[in-house]
């Protein structure tokens, strides 16, 4: 897109009826005046008044804090699992300091909407009693990162969380790349997000922080690490300089290179001007396989680096030893405990090795991130201001950046040299690990797609690609590969809801629909998509790939729904080879079937 085109699109976004920021700020102040931050069992055990205070103590005392993610089929099961985890951790002479509550995505919706929207993986907090329980009985500090801030119910969720004693609340990055299921009012979502952050700003002096997991937003979809760094500067500017809240950054889930993992700790410390109080450093999920023994080795490797990085540069990030099942389903409390025991054992080794470790390469990476990240940040402010955005108005900034999207942001404001031959029109300076992994996957499979007998069969087919959630790299690779066969690809990208897919299928005359899913909602999404296609009299074949599981009934954990999907007529081959084979067997719909 040209600068003129960007400016035109920005003016169109600003034409939407955004309220005045001052009005939102006054409303946030009024709400904050009615809130008293609660006290948790963890605060009592630690002798502190906030998680930030505890973290600063850890930083001074050379102490490593530990994070776990936990979320069962409902709140009662989750509470029991947390109690088991806390008890058994004590029996093993370790401590789980904080737990991210993996809530159902419906938590992002207004309360009245939740009961009429499909359940997904994780519990709902449905009553005041549930909110009252999250931090009161178990000395593990609750962290509320998912589906709180950044969604239509941001203000309500923020008030509940503060009263329950939760002092690190997020996830800002999700505002930019996630959508609440079935929600269609982006202005309302932006206003709720801005108001909730302003509420947190009123409690900054009490240690309350806004969590932002960079790789759960645009950071997951950028191709260049330097753009991620620039985005971190931009989030900090909006949250701290414009809104007065304290920002707590997280990264790591899509970063496997140990040099980069340690380098991000150094970089975030500098991005936050030496006052970084991180939420947690996420475990490496992109290197996991279905071989759980191999996964244990990977956990030990990244934990070693993460702990040594904290010893070298204390930033308050809690370390996260992932359960071996993390990449495939929600783990049980026993699997979480096993990972925590492993992590604590690795800490002993990390402390012995730390003094002998050379972090030169990681510090050079941090230098690059900060130098180029500041350039991206300046480019963004200059470009947004030239397009008519009031860069002192945080609501305008949030709203326009979300509308802009990650690809266009990187194309317009990235630090790499312009090059029309590159994916986003710029040379990538330091590829993100997930992008490098995508390139490797593309390179591995490209020769097969270039074989005439395969390319000729796919050439001319009209294929829709979409992801049900923020995980987009799988369909990005498929897009590249299919484009080499001269297939006509309709690319909807991430967060494509069933109605959007069905509407597109009705307009485009498709030969096949390929859907990637990850967030534990495969069956419900599949049913909704099939119903939407039937309602439009569309019989285009549908293929699902990714993590095909979903929560059923009162079960603790999501279960595989491959057979259920097949039962409603959806193809479910996993792996690129099988997907391709299925695609080639699909019957091309008649004109009647695609209209």
Secondary structure, DSSP 8 states (H G I E B T S, - for coil): --HHHHHHHHHHHHTS----HHHHHHHHHHHHHT------HHHHHHT-SSHHHHHHHHHHHT---BEEEE--SSHHHHHHHHHHHHHHHHHTT----EEEE-B-GGGGS-HHHHTTS---SSB---SHHHHHHTTTSSSSEEEB-SSSTTSTTHHHHHHHHHHTT--EEE-HHHHHH---TT---HHHHHHHHHHHHHHHHHTGGGT-EEEEEGGGTGGGT-SBHHHHHHHHHHHHIIIIIIT---EEEEB-TT---HHHHHHHHHHHHHHTTT----SEE----TT--S-HHHHHHHHHHHHHHHHHHHHHS----EE----TTTTTS---HHHHHHHHHHHHHHHHHHHHHGGG---HHHHHHHHHHHHHHHHHHHHHHHHHHHTT--TT-HHHHHHHHHHH-HHHHHHHH-SS-B-TTSTTSB--SSB-HHHHHHHHHHHHHHHHHHSHHHHHHHTT-EEEEEESSS--HHHHHHHHHHHTTT-EEEEEESS--HHHHHHHHHHHT-SEEEEEE-SSBHHHHHHHHHHHHHHTT---EEEEEE--EE--TT-SS-EE-HHHHHHTT-B---SHHHHHHHHHHS----TGGG-
